[in-house]
Amino acid sequence: MKTIRSLILIGGLAILVLAFGFIFRVPLALNIWPWEDVRYSYLFIGSILAAVSAAALWIGWTGELGILPAGSLNIFVIALTTSLYFFNLTSRGRSDMLVFGLASILMVFVSGATFLWSRRLPLTDSRPTPMPVRVSFGIFIVSLFLAGGALVLRLPVFPWDLNPDSSVIFGCIFLGDAFYFLYGLFRPRWGNAFGQLLSFLAYDVVLIIPFVLLFDTVKPERMFSLVVYTAVLIYSGGLAVYYLLINPRTRFGT
């Protein structure tokens, strides 16, 4: 188990470095993305990577391997859906997408195996998840499924113009995130909610200031999307801060 913890910790640090690479648009990081994109899309990718790294670093640091199933299920869904899209692009003549499809398939097997293995591990923190968190998870799940489906269909959801291919990939990410919260909702123990809130907080920290600044330049037809998205960031961030840092029953160290 010590070796696994070390690998997760190292992986979390590597993902965090990659997250900063996308946030600050370092060419070496951006070259990993399948196509050229815009600043806010790179910020979104960085926020997702920051969320993944936060959960991975926490697991590696504490050794709480019992919370791995939710995260591995999340990655499994993302990898499965994106692999289908990359292989579809390959079949339509975009041969450069094959390597991304193969990488996604590899992640399908790794995350799937991790899920099947880790779901048998005991959960150290088995306190019940507070009801407000469970209700919030239900709202997040519905919102993520709706937004994810709309993005896959390339409907305007984000407050900036998306590359059509990125829209589909971001939709797949949202669908995977829905399963992340779904696992915590159906297994309502604090250990299965802590990681989700920690990830959401990292995601919020990356996006909240850029989104507030976006109000000055957003296109009028995208204003509603920006207001809704910002409201979600504020609510989820507040929820995470309260239960992770303030609530005496659930905050760090209790």
C-alpha positions, 0 to 999 in steps of 0.5 A, a space after each residue: 500500500 505504501 508503494 501505491 500511496 507514493 505512486 498516487 502522490 507522484 502522479 498528483 504532483 505531475 498532474 498539478 504541474 500540468 495544470 499550471 502549464 495549461 493555466 499559464 499557457 506553457 507551450 510544452 503543456 499546450 502541445 499535449 492538447 489535440 488542437 489549438 484552443 483559446 485562453 478560457 478553454 485552456 483555463 478550464 482544462 487547467 481547472 479540471 487537472 487541478 481538481 484531479 490533482 487535489 484529490 490525488 494528493 490528498 489520497 497519497 498524503 493520507 493513505 485514504 485509498 477507500 475514496 479511490 472508487 469515485 475518482 476512478 469511476 469519473 476517469 473511466 467515464 471520461 476516458 470511455 466517452 472521449 475514446 469513442 469520439 477520438 476513434 470517430 474522428 480517426 475514422 473520418 480521416 483525422 489520423 492524428 487523433 488515433 494516438 489520443 484514442 489509444 491513450 484514452 483506451 489505455 486509461 479506460 483499462 487502468 481506471 476500470 481496473 482501479 475502480 474494481 480493485 479499490 471498491 473493496 477497500 474499507 473507507 476510514 471516514 464513514 461518518 454520514 454525509 451532511 444532508 445539505 451536501 447530499 442535496 447539493 450533490 443531487 443538484 450538481 449531478 442533474 446540472 452536469 448531465 444536462 450541461 454535458 449532454 448539451 456540450 456533446 451536442 455542441 450547444 452553447 453552454 460556456 460563456 465563450 465560443 468553443 472549438 466544436 471538438 473541445 465542446 464534445 470533450 468538455 461534455 464528456 468531462 462533465 458526464 464523468 464528473 456527474 458519476 463522480 458525484 453520483 458515487 458520493 450520493 449513493 454511498 453517502 459517507 463523508 469519505 465519499 464526499 470529501 474528495 469531491 468537495 476538495 476537487 470542486 474547491 480547486 476547480 473554483 479557485 482556478 476559474 472564479 477570478 477569470 470568470 469575474 473578469 470575463 464580465 467586462 468582455 463577454 458577448 451579450 448572448 453569452 451573459 446568461 451562461 456566465 452568470 449561471 456558471 459564476 453562480 455555480 462556482 460561488 455556491 460550490 466554493 462556499 459549500 466546500 469552504 464551509 464543510 472542509 474548513 469551518 464546520 466543526 464536524 467535518 473540517 480538516 483534522 476532525 
